[in-house]
Amino acid sequence: MTDLNTLESDVLAQVAGATDLQALDAVRVAAVGKTGSISGLLKTLGAMSPEERKTQGAAINALRDKVTEAIAQKKAALEAAELDARLASETLDLSLPAPHRRKGSVHPTMQTMDEMVAIFAEMGFAVAEGPDIEDDFHNFTALNFPEKHPAREMHDTFFFNTKESGERMLLRTHTSPVQVRTMVSQKPPIRIIAPGRTYRVDNDATHTPVFHQVEGLVIDKGIHMGHLKWTLETFLARFFETDAVTTQFRPHHFPFTEPSAEMDVQCDRSGGEIKIGQGTSWLEILGCGMVHPNVLRACGIDPDEYQGFAFGLGVDRLGMLKYGMPDLRDMWSSDVRWLAHYGFSAFAAPNPASGLS
């Protein structure tokens, strides 16, 4: 019979002397593997008498457990040391200049959305979010859309298959459902913006089936169109980083606002560029209006006590205007050359203190 004390000393010495995980695994296989020295001792128990088996079996099993525990501890120590070595060798000082041109960048759409959120946050707006997949009530009914409104048809909206109950879920066509959910869940006063993706059946140089919106909502007592006009003009001046922003409001119709308006900004279209704050041309930039009393009632708010305004801005289109991108579809092309040209540094997050862009 092999001297168990000697075998234990030899194996534990080998475990302690293993300098890497590969060497340690070789020790493990040689000791407790299928053909290892300790495993071989366990196979001899069948030829022993019951008395010997009882004594030797306990001793061999104890040795196997002790060696296995030593191997596990050594493995943990080697893995920790290996990780420490990797961390030490792979450190990167972000304060140093990049050794080569940066590869990654912030997409212009996300940059524009971050700029918009930063401005509205400074103006006291909170950010609200909601699901991309909506039901008819939140996307249409609560927003005062008539039953036969064109937006409810397949040529304008992405619908899912009809459920057994007859209900059709859909991809939201605007972020206005977030406003509905906020009015239902919160009591006035309310001041929120709702940024996010929206979906419509549309595709050309200035429209894509998937696009981004930031919608705003203010509900309080005594709210009027003057508050809306100041909010939007202040935002545009901050966003385009110029005080020379001239706007005009044109009467329009939206089911969820009354009165409704579209807002144009004065610009110069000469030279193949759009320059805000100069020229004699006008460019439609957003839709807005006073929240319709029917919408307030649908959300459980008394329109005789509270009033409010709402507006919707296209994030992608504002990014095109500010940064001179000619085609909206390029934003979804995943062309690294386009991204390298129009992308933004991830270390330059927009904020009112150090600047937006």
Secondary structure as UniProt FT lines:
FT   HELIX           4..17
FT   HELIX           21..32
FT   TURN            34..35
FT   HELIX           37..43
FT   HELIX           44..47
FT   HELIX           50..89
FT   TURN            94..95
FT   HELIX           108..122
FT   TURN            123..124
FT   STRAND          126..127
FT   STRAND          133..134
FT   HELIX           136..139
FT   HELIX           141..143
FT   TURN            147..148
FT   HELIX           150..152
FT   TURN            154..156
FT   TURN            164..165
FT   STRAND          170..171
FT   HELIX           176..185
FT   STRAND          190..199
FT   TURN            205..206
FT   STRAND          210..220
FT   TURN            221..222
FT   HELIX           225..239
FT   TURN            240..241
FT   STRAND          247..254
FT   TURN            255..256
FT   STRAND          257..268
FT   HELIX           270..272
FT   STRAND          275..276
FT   STRAND          281..291
FT   HELIX           293..298
FT   TURN            299..300
FT   TURN            303..305
FT   STRAND          307..314
FT   HELIX           315..323
FT   HELIX           328..332
FT   HELIX           336..342
FT   TURN            346..347
FT   TURN            352..354
//
